[in-house]
Amino acid sequence: MKHSEVEIDGIDKKIINNLIDNARYSYRQLAGKVGVSVATVMNRVKRLEKAGVIAKYTIGVKYSFIGYDMQIIMDVRVSKGKLSEVEEKIAKHPNVFAVYDNTGPFDATIIAKFKDRRSADAFIKQVQKYDFVERTETKLLLKTVTEHMIKLPINPNNNGN
């Protein structure tokens, strides 16, 4: 599904960047941080939601604090014409954090988080048995140096555009 690009200005960018920092900000708090009226923030947030720019509101979780110390990146090569089918099946696994199409020698990249080596091993072996999976290559991530949402650049010389 192709998305058309949505025009956003500096005020929209400031609203988005503040929501990245804290999705629980009220319209009033956002208005104060951005320097516009509450009505302006409300109208712009609703427009950004309707356009699909703001897709959801969520939290950040430190998975290692709750025992998910193992994170893997798995590259998967899939038989021609079966990529979507395999990706959809993998995406349903409760430990899968993300699934990406990509270029190169593999067709998809999966990021998954686990509490222990045994459950990671079981997942890897399960995926290798899926119909149409030709090959996998898995990397164990040792340390997360940084992981965050990227903020939108704001040009201070042009009203933030």
N, C-alpha and C positions, 0 to 999 in steps of 0.2 A: 504494500500500500504506500503510494507516494504522497508525501505531505508537502503542501505549499509553504513557503517561508512566510512567517508572520512578521509584520513590521513592528518593531518595538523601539521605544525611545529611551532616553536616559532615566526617566522616572520609572518606566517599566523595569529597567535593569536594576535600579536601586531597590524596588519592591522585591524582585526575584532574589537578589543577593541577600536581603534581610531575611526573607523566608528560608533561604538555604541555611542561614545562621540559626534560625529558630522558627519552625513552622507553626508554633503556637502563638506567635505575636497576634494581638488583636488588630483590627483595622485602625483603632486609635493609636496604638503603639507604632504601627507601621507609618501612619501619617506623620507622627512626631519625628521618626527617624529619617523619613524621606523629605519632609518639609512641604507637604501638600495637605489638602483637607481630607477628612475622613471619607467624605463622599467620593473624592477623586480616587483614593485607594480602593474603596469598595468597587467602584465601577471598573477600574483597571484590573483588579484581581479577577472579577467575574468575566471580563473579556478574555484575559489570559487563560482562565480555566476553560471557557467555551472553545477557544482556539486550540486547546490541547497543549499549550506551552507549559502550563502548570498541570501536570498529569496526576499528582497525588501529594498528600501531605504525610510525612513519615518521621521516624526517629532514627537516630544513629545508635547502633548497638556495638559495644565492645565485646565481641564474641568470646575472646579469650578469657574474659572475666567470668563467663558462665560455662567454662569447660570446653569450648570449641577451639582447641589449640592446634588442630591439624587443618591446614588449608592446602588444597591441591589445585593445580591447573592441568586439565587434561585436554590434549589435542586429539581430535577424532577424524579419521578419514572414512567417508561413507560412500557406498555404491552410488553410481550416477542415478539421479532422479529420486533418491530416497532421503535426501538431507532433511527436509522439513519433518518427515515422518519420524526419523530418528531423534531429531532435536526436540520435538514435542514430547516424546517418550522420556528422554533424559530430563527435560525441564520439570516433569511431574515429580521427580524424586525429591523428598523433603530436605535433603542436605544440599541441593543445588542452589547456589547463590546467583549465578548468571550463566547464560548460554549465548554465544556469539557466532555468527557466520564470519568467516574470514577467508583471505586469499593465502596462497602458498601451498605447501605440500599436504596440509590438512584442511578440512572443510569447516570444522567447527572447533570452538574453544569453550570449555566448561570450567567454571570455578565452583568448587564445592568445599564445604566446611564440615569437619567431623570432630567428635570428642576423643576418638582413639584410633590407633593404627588399624585395628581389626575391622572397624566399620568402614574406614577408607578403602582398605583392601577388598572388602566385600563389594563395595560400590564399583571399584575399578573392574573387578572380575565380572560383575553383572553387566556392565556396559559392553565389555569385550564379547559377551555372548549374544548381544542383541543382533537380530537379523540385519544385514546390510552394513554392519560395522566391519570395515576391512582392517583397520589398524588404529591403535591408540599410542599416545606417548604422554606420560604423566610426570609432572614435576611437583615435588613437595616444597611448599613455600616455608622458609625457615623463620622469617621475620617480616612483619609489615612495618615499613619505614613511614609511609604516609598513605592515607586512603581517605578521600574526601570529595565532596561535590566541587566542581569548578565554578568559580564566580564569573560573571560577565564583566568584560572590561568597560569602564566608564571613562569617557573623554571629558575632563573637567572644563575644557575650553569651549565646549559646544553644548552646554546644558546637559552634559552627561551622555550625549549620543555616541 
